[in-house]
Amino acid sequence: MIERMLCALLGHKYVVARVFNPGARQVGCTRCNRKWAMHDGTKSFVDWDGEFEKMYRMFGQWEKTHE
């Protein structure tokens, strides 16, 4: 709860969690543990959900070590 408030006030501490290809990656916040999908081609940055994970697993871009 406090972490989310800090992120709302100070901003997130972004880190790249996974790189799927040169233009797509999963980004996370080390403070509040939220995750987002980031895609350079469409300039999108949206909340990570199960659909993204399913899609990357289906296309074989999910590393086996992250299961």
C-alpha positions in Angstrom: 0.0 0.0 0.0 2.7 2.5 1.0 4.7 1.4 -2.1 1.8 2.3 -4.4 1.4 5.7 -2.7 5.1 6.4 -3.2 4.9 5.5 -6.9 1.9 7.8 -7.2 3.8 10.6 -5.7 7.4 10.0 -6.9 6.9 7.8 -10.0 7.7 4.2 -10.7 11.2 2.7 -10.6 11.1 1.0 -14.0 13.3 -2.0 -14.9 13.1 -4.3 -17.9 11.9 -7.7 -16.7 12.0 -9.7 -20.0 12.9 -8.9 -23.6 10.8 -10.8 -26.1 12.3 -9.3 -29.2 14.0 -6.0 -30.1 10.8 -4.1 -30.0 8.8 -5.8 -27.2 9.4 -6.3 -23.6 7.9 -6.7 -20.1 8.6 -3.8 -17.8 8.2 -3.7 -14.0 8.4 -1.4 -11.1 10.8 -2.5 -8.3 8.8 -0.5 -5.7 5.2 -1.5 -6.2 5.7 -4.7 -8.3 3.3 -3.7 -11.1 4.1 -4.9 -14.6 3.5 -3.5 -18.1 3.8 -4.6 -21.7 5.9 -2.3 -23.8 6.0 -2.3 -27.6 8.1 0.1 -29.6 6.3 -0.4 -33.0 2.9 0.7 -31.7 4.4 3.0 -29.0 2.2 1.2 -26.4 2.8 0.8 -22.7 -0.1 -1.0 -21.1 -0.8 -3.1 -17.9 0.5 -6.6 -18.1 -2.2 -9.3 -17.9 -2.6 -13.0 -18.6 -3.4 -12.4 -22.2 0.1 -11.0 -22.9 1.7 -13.9 -21.1 -0.4 -16.4 -23.0 0.5 -14.8 -26.3 4.2 -14.8 -25.7 4.1 -18.4 -24.5 2.1 -19.4 -27.5 4.6 -17.9 -30.0 7.6 -19.4 -28.1 9.1 -16.2 -27.0 8.8 -17.0 -23.2 12.1 -18.3 -21.9 11.8 -21.7 -20.2 13.7 -20.4 -17.1 10.7 -18.1 -16.3 8.0 -20.7 -15.9 
